[in-house]
C-alpha cells in the first residue's frame, strides 16, 4: 500500500490501443462552466493532458462526467472504466481500516 501512495505503475495485459472514442455528454450551460473549470484545474495539476484522437497512437482517451457533492456543488470525474480491459484482474479483500494500521508493523 505504501508503494501505491508513492506512485502506481500499471502493467498492461493487452496493448493500449483504443478503437472507439467516447462521446461527449450533453451538458447544461451551468454544468459546462463547471466542466471547463474542472478541466483547467486538472490540466494545471498535470492529472490530464490534451491529445488529438488518433488510431495510430497508443493511449486511452477518457470521458468526463460530473458527480453531485454535498452543498449542491459538482465534482468533475475522469471515467477510467474502459482502462480495465487492458489491466489484469487482481482480486483483493479489504477487511477494514484496522488492517491498514497492522500493515505498518
GUVO-569512 format. One record per residue (C-alpha): residue in one letter; chain; x negated, y negated, z negated. Coordinates in steps of 0.05 Angstrom, whole numbers. Layout:
{resn: a&chain: A&east: X&north: Y&up: Z}
...
END
This chain:
{resn: x&chain: A&east: 0&north: 0&up: 0}
{resn: x&chain: A&east: -57&north: -48&up: -16}
{resn: x&chain: A&east: -85&north: -36&up: 54}
{resn: x&chain: A&east: -18&north: -56&up: 84}
{resn: x&chain: A&east: -18&north: -123&up: 47}
{resn: x&chain: A&east: -87&north: -137&up: 77}
{resn: x&chain: A&east: -63&north: -123&up: 148}
{resn: x&chain: A&east: -28&north: -65&up: 182}
{resn: x&chain: A&east: -56&north: -33&up: 245}
{resn: x&chain: A&east: -5&north: 2&up: 288}
{resn: x&chain: A&east: -22&north: 68&up: 321}
{resn: x&chain: A&east: 19&north: 79&up: 384}
{resn: x&chain: A&east: 41&north: 148&up: 408}
{resn: x&chain: A&east: 61&north: 121&up: 477}
{resn: x&chain: A&east: 31&north: 65&up: 519}
{resn: x&chain: A&east: 65&north: -1&up: 503}
{resn: x&chain: A&east: 99&north: -15&up: 569}
{resn: x&chain: A&east: 166&north: -50&up: 570}
{resn: x&chain: A&east: 212&north: -38&up: 630}
{resn: x&chain: A&east: 275&north: -73&up: 604}
{resn: x&chain: A&east: 272&north: -143&up: 576}
{resn: x&chain: A&east: 321&north: -166&up: 521}
{resn: x&chain: A&east: 379&north: -211&up: 539}
{resn: x&chain: A&east: 384&north: -279&up: 507}
{resn: x&chain: A&east: 442&north: -281&up: 457}
{resn: x&chain: A&east: 493&north: -337&up: 466}
{resn: x&chain: A&east: 486&north: -389&up: 411}
{resn: x&chain: A&east: 527&north: -449&up: 389}
{resn: x&chain: A&east: 492&north: -518&up: 393}
{resn: x&chain: A&east: 482&north: -517&up: 317}
{resn: x&chain: A&east: 451&north: -448&up: 318}
{resn: x&chain: A&east: 409&north: -466&up: 379}
{resn: x&chain: A&east: 375&north: -522&up: 339}
{resn: x&chain: A&east: 362&north: -473&up: 282}
{resn: x&chain: A&east: 334&north: -424&up: 333}
{resn: x&chain: A&east: 287&north: -476&up: 363}
{resn: x&chain: A&east: 262&north: -499&up: 294}
{resn: x&chain: A&east: 251&north: -427&up: 273}
{resn: x&chain: A&east: 212&north: -412&up: 337}
{resn: x&chain: A&east: 168&north: -473&up: 328}
{resn: x&chain: A&east: 154&north: -453&up: 256}
{resn: x&chain: A&east: 135&north: -381&up: 277}
{resn: x&chain: A&east: 90&north: -408&up: 332}
{resn: x&chain: A&east: 54&north: -453&up: 283}
{resn: x&chain: A&east: 43&north: -395&up: 235}
{resn: x&chain: A&east: 17&north: -351&up: 291}
{resn: x&chain: A&east: 72&north: -300&up: 279}
{resn: x&chain: A&east: 93&north: -302&up: 352}
{resn: x&chain: A&east: 65&north: -328&up: 417}
{resn: x&chain: A&east: 92&north: -347&up: 484}
{resn: x&chain: A&east: 85&north: -297&up: 541}
{resn: x&chain: A&east: 111&north: -291&up: 612}
{resn: x&chain: A&east: 153&north: -228&up: 624}
{resn: x&chain: A&east: 113&north: -180&up: 668}
{resn: x&chain: A&east: 119&north: -106&up: 683}
{resn: x&chain: A&east: 44&north: -102&up: 694}
{resn: x&chain: A&east: 22&north: -130&up: 626}
{resn: x&chain: A&east: 26&north: -83&up: 566}
{resn: x&chain: A&east: 65&north: -111&up: 508}
{resn: x&chain: A&east: 133&north: -119&up: 479}
{resn: x&chain: A&east: 180&north: -178&up: 486}
{resn: x&chain: A&east: 229&north: -180&up: 428}
{resn: x&chain: A&east: 295&north: -215&up: 420}
{resn: x&chain: A&east: 311&north: -262&up: 363}
{resn: x&chain: A&east: 374&north: -268&up: 321}
{resn: x&chain: A&east: 400&north: -308&up: 263}
{resn: x&chain: A&east: 418&north: -279&up: 195}
{resn: x&chain: A&east: 461&north: -318&up: 145}
{resn: x&chain: A&east: 428&north: -335&up: 78}
{resn: x&chain: A&east: 457&north: -358&up: 13}
{resn: x&chain: A&east: 477&north: -431&up: 13}
{resn: x&chain: A&east: 501&north: -428&up: 86}
{resn: x&chain: A&east: 431&north: -431&up: 117}
{resn: x&chain: A&east: 409&north: -386&up: 174}
{resn: x&chain: A&east: 343&north: -348&up: 180}
{resn: x&chain: A&east: 311&north: -330&up: 246}
{resn: x&chain: A&east: 291&north: -256&up: 253}
{resn: x&chain: A&east: 250&north: -221&up: 306}
{resn: x&chain: A&east: 283&north: -156&up: 328}
{resn: x&chain: A&east: 227&north: -104&up: 328}
{resn: x&chain: A&east: 274&north: -44&up: 334}
{resn: x&chain: A&east: 251&north: -29&up: 406}
{resn: x&chain: A&east: 180&north: -21&up: 379}
{resn: x&chain: A&east: 200&north: 43&up: 343}
{resn: x&chain: A&east: 198&north: 84&up: 407}
{resn: x&chain: A&east: 123&north: 72&up: 412}
{resn: x&chain: A&east: 106&north: 89&up: 340}
{resn: x&chain: A&east: 101&north: 157&up: 305}
{resn: x&chain: A&east: 157&north: 174&up: 256}
{resn: x&chain: A&east: 127&north: 177&up: 186}
{resn: x&chain: A&east: 173&north: 199&up: 130}
{resn: x&chain: A&east: 165&north: 168&up: 62}
{resn: x&chain: A&east: 206&north: 163&up: 0}
{resn: x&chain: A&east: 208&north: 101&up: -44}
{resn: x&chain: A&east: 220&north: 124&up: -115}
{resn: x&chain: A&east: 225&north: 55&up: -145}
{resn: x&chain: A&east: 186&north: -6&up: -167}
{resn: x&chain: A&east: 157&north: 32&up: -226}
{resn: x&chain: A&east: 119&north: 76&up: -176}
{resn: x&chain: A&east: 82&north: 15&up: -148}
{resn: x&chain: A&east: 54&north: -1&up: -217}
{resn: x&chain: A&east: 28&north: 71&up: -224}
{resn: x&chain: A&east: -8&north: 68&up: -156}
{resn: x&chain: A&east: -59&north: 19&up: -181}
{resn: x&chain: A&east: -86&north: 68&up: -234}
END
